[in-house]
Amino acid sequence: MGIQEIATVTGLSKSTVSRALRGLPSVAGTTIDQVRRVADELGYVPSSAAAGLATGRQRAVGVVVPVIDRWFYVKALGGVDAELRRAGHDLVLYNLGGPGGDRDRAFRRSMLRHRVDALVLLSLVLDETERAELELARHPMIVIGGPAPGLRNVGVDDAVVSHLAVRHLVSLGHRAVAYMGGQDEDGMNVAVPYLRHDGFVDAMASCGVDPRPTWMVDGRFSFAGGVEAGAALLADPTDRPTAVFCASDEMALGLLLAASRAGLRVPEDLSVIGVDGHEYGATVGLTTIAQDPEDQGRTAARAVLAEVEGLPTGPLTPAAAELVVRGTTAPPR
């Protein structure tokens, strides 16, 4: 059973069927669905080996993650995988294993030994040696998360994210606003924490409020870090903020626990807002600036596949970020 039989049943040309089976952006989604449905009914099984020989491509995309157990990475991976499967490509995962991992093994040997057509980097900044190694293979590359020099990026505008959060808190009447950020201990793109921190400072200044340096704490972009930093921030009952902007929902969830342990009610005694749209945040009613990493993964996969096909690669607009008001923010007492 081959492409000709599918073309006969669908009434499409063999070239259109071939493009549809590969999920190319130049083919309408309805046509792709029709072709794949008929292919399934006819029992058509494409030969990836034959396709590779014919095109010089591997029909596989490598995805590089700092670690594999963080919410953002898992969601973004799901989006990349869904789009690659739709296009008939495989996903090859490279896990760097966090700060104690062997990046040299991944960048110098693994990625050059396993043949892929392109690379998607999740929240990574490459050093000069890593960039040089990858450029040897001439892979199209794209980053999900914070910006990286010389590479296209899919992600939210982190300055806009901070401004949305600060304006919400200030509109409620808060002036004593703290910030929880810091560096991600698991290797997150260093640009994201800095951009959100600078966005917070700029947003506070635009509202006529000078942020207090002692109220800008390091929560390490993790739940445990949020608990620890929150405990220190709330330790002095005579010198507490009325609201905290956490640069991730995981830190915000940790802060909620720290506030409970300190005997504080949220939002009556303390307002808390995060960033991400984590499902755990929705469960506990966390106000947040929500983003959609799964959609970002899909966008990145489509963009890098288009580059593999030699299609035009225009600029990518920032991903959507939306204020979602729930039960952890209210006017100060």
WOBELLIN-V38174 format. One record per residue. N is the residue number from 1. RES is the residue in one small letter. PSI is psi as a letter, one per 30 degrees, with the letter a starting at -180 (none if undefined). NEAR is the number of other ideal C-beta (glycine too) atoms within 12 Angstrom. Layout:
n=N res=RES psi=PSI near=NEAR
n=N res=RES psi=PSI near=NEAR
This chain:
n=1 res=m psi=k near=18
n=2 res=g psi=a near=20
n=3 res=i psi=e near=31
n=4 res=q psi=e near=17
n=5 res=e psi=e near=19
n=6 res=i psi=e near=33
n=7 res=a psi=e near=26
n=8 res=t psi=e near=16
n=9 res=v psi=e near=21
n=10 res=t psi=f near=28
n=11 res=g psi=g near=14
n=12 res=l psi=l near=27
n=13 res=s psi=l near=18
n=14 res=k psi=e near=19
n=15 res=s psi=e near=18
n=16 res=t psi=e near=23
n=17 res=v psi=e near=32
n=18 res=s psi=e near=30
n=19 res=r psi=e near=26
n=20 res=a psi=e near=36
n=21 res=l psi=f near=39
n=22 res=r psi=f near=34
n=23 res=g psi=h near=33
n=24 res=l psi=k near=29
n=25 res=p psi=f near=28
n=26 res=s psi=f near=22
n=27 res=v psi=k near=28
n=28 res=a psi=k near=16
n=29 res=g psi=e near=18
n=30 res=t psi=e near=13
n=31 res=t psi=e near=26
n=32 res=i psi=e near=29
n=33 res=d psi=e near=18
n=34 res=q psi=e near=24
n=35 res=v psi=e near=38
n=36 res=r psi=e near=27
n=37 res=r psi=e near=18
n=38 res=v psi=e near=26
n=39 res=a psi=e near=29
n=40 res=d psi=e near=17
n=41 res=e psi=e near=15
n=42 res=l psi=f near=22
n=43 res=g psi=g near=12
n=44 res=y psi=k near=26
n=45 res=v psi=j near=17
n=46 res=p psi=k near=29
n=47 res=s psi=j near=17
n=48 res=s psi=e near=21
n=49 res=a psi=e near=14
n=50 res=a psi=e near=15
n=51 res=a psi=e near=23
n=52 res=g psi=e near=19
n=53 res=l psi=e near=12
n=54 res=a psi=e near=15
n=55 res=t psi=f near=20
n=56 res=g psi=g near=11
n=57 res=r psi=l near=28
n=58 res=q psi=f near=25
n=59 res=r psi=h near=33
n=60 res=a psi=k near=33
n=61 res=v psi=k near=43
n=62 res=g psi=k near=38
n=63 res=v psi=k near=45
n=64 res=v psi=k near=48
n=65 res=v psi=k near=41
n=66 res=p psi=e near=38
n=67 res=v psi=l near=30
n=68 res=i psi=g near=25
n=69 res=d psi=g near=17
n=70 res=r psi=k near=32
n=71 res=w psi=e near=34
n=72 res=f psi=e near=42
n=73 res=y psi=e near=39
n=74 res=v psi=e near=24
n=75 res=k psi=e near=31
n=76 res=a psi=e near=43
n=77 res=l psi=e near=38
n=78 res=g psi=e near=27
n=79 res=g psi=e near=33
n=80 res=v psi=e near=45
n=81 res=d psi=e near=27
n=82 res=a psi=e near=23
n=83 res=e psi=e near=36
n=84 res=l psi=e near=35
n=85 res=r psi=e near=22
n=86 res=r psi=e near=26
n=87 res=a psi=g near=39
n=88 res=g psi=g near=33
n=89 res=h psi=l near=37
n=90 res=d psi=l near=27
n=91 res=l psi=k near=36
n=92 res=v psi=j near=30
n=93 res=l psi=k near=29
n=94 res=y psi=j near=36
n=95 res=n psi=j near=28
n=96 res=l psi=f near=32
n=97 res=g psi=g near=22
n=98 res=g psi=a near=21
n=99 res=p psi=f near=16
n=100 res=g psi=g near=12
n=101 res=g psi=l near=22
n=102 res=d psi=i near=16
n=103 res=r psi=e near=29
n=104 res=d psi=e near=16
n=105 res=r psi=e near=18
n=106 res=a psi=e near=32
n=107 res=f psi=e near=32
n=108 res=r psi=e near=18
n=109 res=r psi=e near=15
n=110 res=s psi=e near=27
n=111 res=m psi=f near=35
n=112 res=l psi=f near=23
n=113 res=r psi=e near=16
n=114 res=h psi=j near=23
n=115 res=r psi=k near=23
n=116 res=v psi=l near=35
n=117 res=d psi=f near=38
n=118 res=a psi=l near=42
n=119 res=l psi=k near=48
n=120 res=v psi=k near=52
n=121 res=l psi=k near=47
n=122 res=l psi=j near=49
n=123 res=s psi=h near=44
n=124 res=l psi=k near=44
n=125 res=v psi=k near=30
n=126 res=l psi=k near=29
n=127 res=d psi=l near=16
n=128 res=e psi=e near=13
n=129 res=t psi=e near=14
n=130 res=e psi=e near=28
n=131 res=r psi=e near=23
n=132 res=a psi=e near=15
n=133 res=e psi=e near=26
n=134 res=l psi=e near=33
n=135 res=e psi=f near=20
n=136 res=l psi=e near=14
n=137 res=a psi=f near=25
n=138 res=r psi=h near=16
n=139 res=h psi=k near=33
n=140 res=p psi=k near=31
n=141 res=m psi=l near=39
n=142 res=i psi=l near=40
n=143 res=v psi=k near=39
n=144 res=i psi=k near=50
n=145 res=g psi=b near=45
n=146 res=g psi=l near=39
n=147 res=p psi=l near=29
n=148 res=a psi=k near=31
n=149 res=p psi=k near=18
n=150 res=g psi=g near=17
n=151 res=l psi=k near=36
n=152 res=r psi=l near=29
n=153 res=n psi=k near=37
n=154 res=v psi=k near=42
n=155 res=g psi=l near=44
n=156 res=v psi=l near=40
n=157 res=d psi=j near=27
n=158 res=d psi=f near=40
n=159 res=a psi=e near=30
n=160 res=v psi=e near=28
n=161 res=v psi=e near=45
n=162 res=s psi=e near=42
n=163 res=h psi=e near=32
n=164 res=l psi=e near=34
n=165 res=a psi=e near=52
n=166 res=v psi=e near=42
n=167 res=r psi=e near=27
n=168 res=h psi=e near=36
n=169 res=l psi=e near=44
n=170 res=v psi=e near=31
n=171 res=s psi=f near=24
n=172 res=l psi=f near=26
n=173 res=g psi=g near=20
n=174 res=h psi=k near=33
n=175 res=r psi=f near=24
n=176 res=a psi=i near=28
n=177 res=v psi=k near=42
n=178 res=a psi=l near=44
n=179 res=y psi=k near=46
n=180 res=m psi=j near=50
n=181 res=g psi=c near=44
n=182 res=g psi=a near=30
n=183 res=q psi=k near=27
n=184 res=d psi=k near=37
n=185 res=e psi=f near=25
n=186 res=d psi=g near=32
n=187 res=g psi=g near=36
n=188 res=m psi=l near=43
n=189 res=n psi=k near=35
n=190 res=v psi=f near=28
n=191 res=a psi=e near=28
n=192 res=v psi=e near=42
n=193 res=p psi=e near=38
n=194 res=y psi=e near=24
n=195 res=l psi=e near=31
n=196 res=r psi=e near=48
n=197 res=h psi=e near=34
n=198 res=d psi=e near=24
n=199 res=g psi=e near=35
n=200 res=f psi=e near=45
n=201 res=v psi=e near=28
n=202 res=d psi=e near=23
n=203 res=a psi=e near=32
n=204 res=m psi=e near=34
n=205 res=a psi=e near=18
n=206 res=s psi=f near=18
n=207 res=c psi=g near=25
n=208 res=g psi=g near=11
n=209 res=v psi=k near=28
n=210 res=d psi=j near=15
n=211 res=p psi=k near=35
n=212 res=r psi=k near=21
n=213 res=p psi=e near=12
n=214 res=t psi=f near=16
n=215 res=w psi=g near=33
n=216 res=m psi=j near=30
n=217 res=v psi=l near=36
n=218 res=d psi=j near=27
n=219 res=g psi=g near=44
n=220 res=r psi=g near=31
n=221 res=f psi=h near=46
n=222 res=s psi=l near=37
n=223 res=f psi=e near=32
n=224 res=a psi=e near=21
n=225 res=g psi=e near=36
n=226 res=g psi=e near=40
n=227 res=v psi=e near=30
n=228 res=e psi=e near=26
n=229 res=a psi=e near=37
n=230 res=g psi=e near=40
n=231 res=a psi=e near=25
n=232 res=a psi=e near=25
n=233 res=l psi=e near=40
n=234 res=l psi=g near=36
n=235 res=a psi=e near=20
n=236 res=d psi=j near=13
n=237 res=p psi=f near=12
n=238 res=t psi=f near=6
n=239 res=d psi=i near=15
n=240 res=r psi=k near=30
n=241 res=p psi=l near=35
n=242 res=t psi=f near=32
n=243 res=a psi=l near=47
n=244 res=v psi=k near=49
n=245 res=f psi=j near=54
n=246 res=c psi=k near=59
n=247 res=a psi=g near=50
n=248 res=s psi=l near=50
n=249 res=d psi=e near=47
n=250 res=e psi=e near=41
n=251 res=m psi=e near=49
n=252 res=a psi=e near=51
n=253 res=l psi=e near=40
n=254 res=g psi=e near=41
n=255 res=l psi=e near=50
n=256 res=l psi=e near=42
n=257 res=l psi=e near=28
n=258 res=a psi=e near=35
n=259 res=a psi=e near=38
n=260 res=s psi=e near=22
n=261 res=r psi=f near=16
n=262 res=a psi=g near=23
n=263 res=g psi=g near=15
n=264 res=l psi=k near=30
n=265 res=r psi=k near=17
n=266 res=v psi=k near=33
n=267 res=p psi=g near=31
n=268 res=e psi=e near=19
n=269 res=d psi=f near=24
n=270 res=l psi=k near=38
n=271 res=s psi=k near=45
n=272 res=v psi=k near=52
n=273 res=i psi=k near=51
n=274 res=g psi=a near=52
n=275 res=v psi=k near=52
n=276 res=d psi=e near=45
n=277 res=g psi=h near=35
n=278 res=h psi=k near=34
n=279 res=e psi=f near=19
n=280 res=y psi=e near=22
n=281 res=g psi=e near=36
n=282 res=a psi=e near=20
n=283 res=t psi=e near=14
n=284 res=v psi=g near=25
n=285 res=g psi=h near=24
n=286 res=l psi=k near=40
n=287 res=t psi=k near=38
n=288 res=t psi=l near=41
n=289 res=i psi=j near=46
n=290 res=a psi=k near=31
n=291 res=q psi=l near=41
n=292 res=d psi=i near=27
n=293 res=p psi=f near=39
n=294 res=e psi=e near=29
n=295 res=d psi=e near=27
n=296 res=q psi=e near=41
n=297 res=g psi=e near=42
n=298 res=r psi=e near=31
n=299 res=t psi=e near=35
n=300 res=a psi=e near=44
n=301 res=a psi=e near=43
n=302 res=r psi=e near=36
n=303 res=a psi=e near=36
n=304 res=v psi=e near=42
n=305 res=l psi=e near=39
n=306 res=a psi=e near=28
n=307 res=e psi=e near=28
n=308 res=v psi=e near=35
n=309 res=e psi=f near=26
n=310 res=g psi=g near=15
n=311 res=l psi=l near=18
n=312 res=p psi=k near=11
n=313 res=t psi=i near=21
n=314 res=g psi=l near=10
n=315 res=p psi=k near=10
n=316 res=l psi=k near=25
n=317 res=t psi=l near=17
n=318 res=p psi=k near=21
n=319 res=a psi=l near=33
n=320 res=a psi=k near=23
n=321 res=a psi=k near=31
n=322 res=e psi=k near=21
n=323 res=l psi=k near=28
n=324 res=v psi=j near=29
n=325 res=v psi=k near=23
n=326 res=r psi=b near=28
n=327 res=g psi=g near=22
n=328 res=t psi=g near=39
n=329 res=t psi=k near=40
n=330 res=a psi=l near=27
n=331 res=p psi=k near=17
n=332 res=p psi=l near=22
n=333 res=r psi=none near=17
